[in-house]
Amino acid sequence: MIHVDVAVIGGGICGCALLYELSRYRVSSILLERENDVSIGTTKANSAIVHAGYDPLPGTSMARYNVEGNALVKELCRKLDVPCKETGSLVLAFDGEEMLQVDVLFHRGRKNGVPGLRVLNPAEIRELEPAVSDAAKAALYAPSAAIVSPWELALALAETAVRNGAGVRLNSEVTAIRKGAGGRGFILAAGGEEIHARYVVNAAGVDCDLVDRLLNPASFTVHPSKGQYYLLDKSQGALVKHVIFQCPGKQGKGVLVAPTVHGNLIVGPDAEPAERGDLSTTAEGLEFVRRTAAKSVPGIAFRESIRNFSGLRALTDEEDFIVGESETPGFFRIAGIKSPGLTSAPAIARDMVRMLGASGLALEEKAEWVDRRHVVRFKQLSAAGRAELIRRQPLYGRIVCRCETVTEGEIVAALHSPLPPCSLDGVKRRCGTGMGRCQGGFCGPRVLEIIARETGCAPEQIPQDRAGMTVVTGRTKEGQ
């Protein structure tokens, strides 16, 4: 039986950001995640954009969280050594109606407090982005937009929270919630354990409505929306320098073209209703993405695609985020978090801590709180730095992933970190193995071998990603 002040349900970017903020205080907290790792849902499958904040309607919590979160994400990435780059973004207009829409977004952004907004003419667009279509007649330029590694940010937040005394329980799906004795606190059933918590925060992403109904009457419903993407090789990574949007529509911000912090080019998404858990890609959806993106950037070489993927967004009937206390005192929601959820997450987390404090949670800051983190990335070191690192730890002299220049030393360090991976993709999210052109075709078996050696798990027990995604089933022959 576990007793905590706050139980956070869901290990996506919002849950991890909240756990990080709670770890700042002398508060006992635990994050409950049903999968075998954090950042394994929507957080790992999105556009990876830090939005400027011109799109949400003024006066909404979405607008406030977006602009505040834009600055906080960059601050956190600096402190926690997470890849982030302030690229700026362009929203293209191709006709008179879209030019009017760009003007609306400009004035909306000004009201929301977005810095540096400008409307560009065709010559200014071409000066910034020569690869953009000549048909673009105007563009909204937002210099504060950025790109980030979303799963690395979530992992950094959760890992730092653990270093500060917070708990993370993986493979711990919450299956029941009830009020505690005398109506005090809550009792959660998760992963075969009982967790007694004074407060509960539901940050369960696409399934936040289902978790909510474990305790409350139905008050909102998630309608999952699927977005499909192309990830292109580094040969296409410098095609554009900014995030290139088209004018947004009812289904979202539309198909974008953007560089990634890892040097690739990302293109997508579309938007279509989907069932929970449906992460399939379709020829029709990807063709729509390809055709629509070509309107913005005609020269994309889609033959350089190294991966297609899809992600789900938690749309509800509410236009705004659902953040606050539910009908049941002490049970809070971070729900319906669609775009710009990644950008907004740190601001939502800080506001949620304030709400918990207003509800009676004592918030005494820790004098010894750690808010810094450093990650060794071998390929980014100088020749002298590499030599010194290898001298101190020879495992850094063994390249495992040649596409991304990832060493055995980096993989071993991740496997002994405060929040270690248990799968090939878990190592990928921490170290970058398998992210190159071969997509793990060469390094995968070696990574599997290292995980087995360092953890003592049989190779058959190590999944590709989620539990049950078997990589090997047994030996075909024994050595002599």
SVG drawing of the C-alpha trace seen along z (x, -y; Angstrom):
<svg xmlns="http://www.w3.org/2000/svg" viewBox="-23 -43 65 71">
<polyline fill="none" stroke="black" stroke-width="0.4" points="0.0,0.0 1.4,-3.4 0.4,-6.7 1.1,-10.0 -0.1,-13.5 -0.8,-13.6 -1.3,-10.8 -0.9,-11.8 -2.5,-9.6 -0.8,-9.5 2.9,-9.8 2.6,-12.1 4.1,-15.5 1.4,-17.0 1.7,-14.3 5.5,-14.5 5.5,-18.3 3.2,-18.2 5.4,-15.6 8.4,-17.8 6.7,-20.8 5.4,-18.9 9.0,-17.6 9.9,-21.2 8.0,-21.0 8.0,-18.9 5.1,-16.9 5.0,-13.2 3.8,-12.4 3.6,-9.5 2.9,-9.2 0.9,-6.2 1.4,-5.1 -0.2,-2.0 2.6,-1.5 6.2,-0.4 7.6,-3.9 6.6,-7.5 6.1,-9.6 4.8,-6.6 1.5,-8.0 0.6,-11.3 3.8,-12.8 6.0,-10.8 3.8,-11.1 3.1,-14.8 4.6,-17.7 7.2,-18.6 6.4,-22.3 6.6,-24.9 3.8,-27.1 4.0,-30.9 0.4,-31.4 -1.4,-33.4 -4.0,-30.6 -6.0,-30.2 -8.8,-32.7 -8.0,-35.5 -9.2,-35.1 -9.1,-31.3 -6.9,-29.2 -5.4,-27.7 -4.1,-31.2 -2.7,-32.0 -1.0,-28.6 0.4,-28.7 2.2,-32.0 3.5,-31.3 4.4,-27.7 6.4,-28.9 8.9,-30.6 8.8,-27.9 9.6,-25.1 12.7,-26.9 13.8,-27.5 13.3,-23.9 15.1,-22.6 18.1,-24.8 18.1,-23.5 17.5,-19.9 19.7,-19.6 16.8,-18.8 17.2,-19.6 15.2,-22.7 15.7,-25.3 14.0,-28.7 13.3,-28.6 10.3,-30.8 7.2,-29.9 5.4,-31.1 1.6,-30.8 1.2,-31.0 -1.7,-32.7 -2.4,-31.7 -5.4,-33.9 -7.4,-36.9 -9.5,-35.0 -6.4,-33.4 -4.7,-36.9 -7.7,-38.1 -7.2,-35.0 -3.5,-35.8 -4.6,-39.3 -7.0,-37.8 -4.2,-35.6 -1.9,-38.6 -4.3,-40.7 -5.2,-37.6 -1.6,-37.0 -1.0,-40.6 -3.9,-40.3 -2.5,-37.1 0.9,-38.7 2.9,-36.9 6.1,-38.8 7.6,-40.0 4.7,-39.1 4.9,-40.5 3.0,-40.0 5.4,-39.3 5.0,-40.1 6.1,-37.6 9.6,-39.0 10.2,-38.7 8.9,-35.2 11.3,-34.1 14.2,-35.8 13.5,-33.7 12.5,-30.5 13.5,-30.1 11.9,-26.7 8.4,-28.0 6.0,-28.1 5.9,-31.2 2.1,-31.1 2.3,-32.3 1.0,-35.9 1.6,-36.7 2.7,-35.0 2.4,-35.6 5.9,-35.4 6.2,-34.4 9.8,-34.4 9.1,-32.9 8.0,-29.5 10.4,-26.7 11.1,-23.0 11.8,-20.5 12.2,-16.8 8.9,-16.1 9.7,-12.7 13.1,-13.8 11.4,-16.7 8.9,-14.5 11.6,-12.0 13.8,-14.8 11.0,-16.1 10.1,-12.7 13.7,-11.7 14.5,-14.9 11.3,-14.5 12.5,-11.1 15.9,-12.5 14.0,-14.9 12.1,-12.1 9.0,-11.7 7.8,-8.2 6.9,-6.7 5.0,-3.4 5.1,-2.0 2.8,0.9 0.3,-0.5 -3.0,-1.1 -5.6,-2.7 -8.6,-0.4 -10.6,-1.7 -10.9,-4.9 -13.0,-5.4 -13.2,-7.8 -11.2,-7.0 -12.6,-6.3 -14.8,-9.1 -14.6,-10.7 -11.0,-11.7 -8.7,-11.3 -8.8,-8.6 -7.9,-4.9 -6.7,-3.9 -6.1,-0.4 -3.2,-0.4 -0.7,2.3 -1.7,4.7 -1.2,2.1 -3.4,-0.2 -2.4,-3.9 -3.9,-6.2 -3.7,-9.8 -5.0,-13.0 -5.4,-14.5 -5.6,-12.9 -4.8,-14.6 -6.2,-12.9 -3.8,-13.6 -4.5,-10.4 -4.5,-11.8 -6.8,-10.2 -8.3,-8.1 -8.8,-10.9 -12.6,-10.6 -12.5,-6.9 -10.4,-7.5 -12.7,-10.4 -15.7,-8.0 -14.0,-5.7 -15.1,-8.3 -17.3,-10.9 -20.5,-10.9 -19.8,-11.4 -19.3,-15.1 -17.1,-15.1 -16.1,-12.6 -12.9,-12.3 -13.2,-12.0 -9.8,-10.8 -8.4,-12.5 -5.6,-10.7 -2.8,-12.6 -0.4,-10.9 3.1,-12.0 6.2,-11.6 9.6,-11.7 12.2,-12.4 15.9,-11.6 18.5,-14.2 19.1,-14.8 15.9,-16.9 16.5,-18.4 17.7,-21.8 15.0,-22.3 13.3,-24.8 14.6,-26.6 11.3,-27.6 8.1,-25.8 5.9,-26.2 2.1,-26.2 -0.9,-26.7 -3.9,-28.6 -5.6,-26.6 -9.1,-25.0 -11.7,-23.4 -9.6,-20.2 -6.5,-21.9 -3.5,-23.7 -3.3,-21.8 -0.3,-20.1 3.0,-21.6 6.6,-21.2 9.3,-21.7 12.9,-20.8 13.4,-18.6 15.9,-19.1 17.6,-15.8 18.2,-17.2 15.3,-15.5 12.2,-17.0 8.7,-16.3 5.6,-16.6 2.0,-16.3 -0.4,-15.7 -3.8,-15.1 -6.8,-14.9 -9.4,-12.2 -11.7,-10.6 -10.2,-7.4 -10.7,-4.7 -8.7,-4.7 -5.4,-2.8 -5.6,-3.1 -2.1,-4.2 -2.3,-2.8 -1.3,-4.8 -3.2,-4.7 -2.2,-5.3 -5.1,-7.8 -4.1,-9.7 -0.4,-9.9 -1.3,-10.9 -3.4,-13.8 -0.4,-14.9 2.0,-14.7 -0.3,-16.6 -1.2,-19.3 2.4,-19.8 3.5,-20.2 1.3,-23.3 3.6,-25.0 7.0,-23.5 6.9,-22.0 10.4,-20.6 10.0,-18.0 11.6,-14.7 9.2,-12.2 11.3,-9.3 13.6,-10.2 11.0,-9.2 12.5,-6.9 9.3,-6.5 5.6,-7.1 3.7,-7.2 0.5,-8.5 -0.5,-10.0 -3.8,-10.6 -5.1,-13.9 -7.7,-14.1 -10.4,-16.2 -13.5,-16.9 -16.7,-19.0 -15.0,-21.8 -13.1,-24.4 -10.8,-25.0 -8.6,-22.8 -10.3,-21.2 -8.1,-22.1 -9.3,-22.3 -11.1,-20.6 -13.9,-18.2 -17.3,-17.8 -15.5,-15.7 -13.3,-17.9 -9.7,-16.9 -10.0,-15.2 -8.5,-17.4 -8.4,-17.2 -5.9,-18.0 -8.1,-16.8 -8.9,-17.5 -5.3,-18.5 -4.9,-19.0 -2.6,-21.4 -0.9,-23.5 -0.7,-20.9 3.0,-20.2 3.8,-23.9 1.2,-24.5 2.2,-21.6 4.7,-23.4 2.3,-26.3 -0.6,-24.0 1.6,-22.1 2.4,-25.3 -1.2,-26.4 -2.3,-22.9 0.2,-23.2 -1.4,-26.5 -4.9,-25.0 -3.7,-22.1 -2.3,-24.7 -5.6,-26.6 -7.3,-23.3 -5.2,-22.7 -2.0,-21.1 0.9,-22.5 3.6,-23.9 6.9,-24.2 9.7,-24.6 12.8,-22.3 16.1,-24.1 17.9,-21.2 15.7,-20.9 17.6,-19.9 16.6,-21.6 19.6,-20.8 20.5,-17.8 23.2,-16.9 23.2,-14.3 26.4,-13.0 25.9,-13.0 29.0,-11.6 28.5,-12.8 28.3,-16.4 31.7,-16.3 34.9,-17.7 37.6,-15.2 39.4,-16.1 36.2,-15.6 35.6,-12.2 39.1,-11.1 38.9,-12.1 35.5,-10.4 36.8,-7.2 39.8,-7.3 37.6,-7.5 35.0,-5.0 36.0,-2.7 32.4,-1.9 32.1,-5.3 34.6,-4.1 32.2,-1.5 29.8,-2.9 26.5,-0.9 24.3,-3.0 26.3,-4.2 23.6,-6.3 23.3,-8.5 26.8,-7.9 25.4,-6.5 27.9,-4.6 27.5,-1.7 28.5,-4.1 25.4,-6.2 23.1,-3.2 24.5,-1.8 24.2,-5.2 20.5,-5.4 19.9,-1.8 21.2,-2.9 19.5,-6.3 16.8,-7.3 14.1,-6.2 15.7,-3.4 14.2,-2.0 13.1,1.6 12.6,1.7 14.5,1.0 12.3,-2.1 12.9,-3.2 16.6,-3.3 15.8,-5.1 13.9,-7.8 16.8,-8.4 19.8,-7.9 18.7,-8.1 19.5,-4.6 17.4,-3.5 16.5,-7.1 18.7,-7.1 18.1,-6.0 18.2,-2.3 15.7,-2.7 17.5,-0.2 18.0,2.4 21.7,2.7 21.9,1.5 18.7,3.2 20.2,6.6 23.2,5.1 20.9,2.8 18.8,5.8 22.0,7.6 23.1,4.7 19.7,4.3 19.7,8.1 23.2,7.9 22.7,4.8 19.2,5.7 19.5,9.5 16.4,9.9 16.2,12.7 16.1,11.4 12.7,12.9 11.4,10.6 12.6,7.3 9.9,5.7 10.4,3.3 8.3,0.8 5.1,1.5 4.7,4.7 3.9,7.6 5.7,6.2 8.0,9.2 11.3,8.8 12.6,12.4 10.8,15.5 13.7,17.9 16.9,19.4 17.1,21.0 20.3,22.9 22.7,23.2 26.4,22.3 28.9,25.2"/>
</svg>
